[in-house]
């Protein structure tokens, strides 16, 4: 005879894990709406003032700013999440132009003193991370 107590325990534990994932997804959605989206829209508005085509697109569990200069994509900066044991860490997936090549890399929003969780990351972290990578694009153009 099977141990129904074990089976019941595994059902309930599985539900607790699922609800934790749902809770993390909701937290990250809030982060995207309240922190990342305003930061990327602010950057897009400023880039447009400097004659760049800048578009912000929202996707499930991500938001992306794409910057073009004429027909050439300079950078695509996407904010995503990574789950770690003590919470959620937002990070950037960056596709940037280096000469004729597009290079893809990942970057945490804040390097020091410690990686920022979604509770700690702010609009300025998103903006500074974008600027760090966009500077590389412009430096590569001048080289």
Phi, psi and omega in degrees: 000137181284155180273101184293335179294319177297316181298315178298317178300317181292325177296313182291322178294321178298321178294321179297320178295318180296319181291330176294317178297318178297320179295317178296320178298318179295319178298317182291322176301318177297317177300315180299315183290320188264339184241298187293314182299310177300322180296313182290324177293323177297316177298315181300316179299317180292320179297323178296326177295338179258026173065033175252147172273112183235124181232136176254129178234136178257135177232168176300123177065026178195160171218143186225139171249123177246131182240128178237146173243100188069234180270358188257125174285123178272317184202145169235119187241111184243132177262124181231183178234154173228127178275131177234165184306327183259016177145211182240134178246119174284145177215167180250134169256121189239128172246116183229157182272129172233098185069237180269353184260152169256126183247135179252135180214167175239152181209138172286155183289328180223124183278314188234155356286337178215159177299134183275131172278175182295336177288334185261331184291143181230176181303319181297326177298317179296313182297314181296322178296315177300313182299321179302316182282323180294326176301322178298321179298310183292324176295321180293327178294325183279340183285000000 
